[in-house]
Amino acid sequence: MTYTTASKIMDKEALARKLLQWRLKDEKIVFTNGCFDLLHLGHVDYLEKASLLGTRLVVGVNSDASVTRIKGEGRPIQDQESRSRVIAALEFVEGVIIFEEDTPLELITFVKPDVLVKGDDYTVEEIVGHEFVKDNGGEVQTIALVQGYSTSRMIDSIKNA
């Protein structure tokens, strides 16, 4: 089946249907999240590696309001639809959902992933939702990040150019 990028962006109801379909086929669901303001090699490498930990990768993308609260005024650079569509365009991403909260805990309890993933700039104990996932039989993993890539560093580089 061919997907459009927009069809991979789901609300909770659509995602619930997909999760049920995938679970009925005994698929292994991987979840991660982020702002993904300016997509760069570090993001692509991280998401690709995350996708290899299961059969379906679901990505939570912070809403515009959430990014502003976390990163400060002037962020995000790209709006939530743009950021979500770019993430959805990645072949190995199966579903994208925008969330309003500052942390993905509510979304993690909704998705109930088999694998929760973040970059290795976190310890497992620092990852929001790690206890819930482990308590429900899932695993929590970190992925080595490509050094030298960060959206904040890109923005600072442009400002100082």
Secondary structure, DSSP 8 states (H G I E B T S, - for coil): ----HHHHB--HHHHHHHHHHHHHTT--EEEEEE--SS--HHHHHHHHHHHTTSSEEEEEEE-HHHHHHHH-TT--SS-HHHHHHHHHTSTT--EEEEE-SSSSHHHHHHH--SEEEEETTS-GGGSTTHHHHHHTT-EEEEE---TT--HHHHHHHHHT-
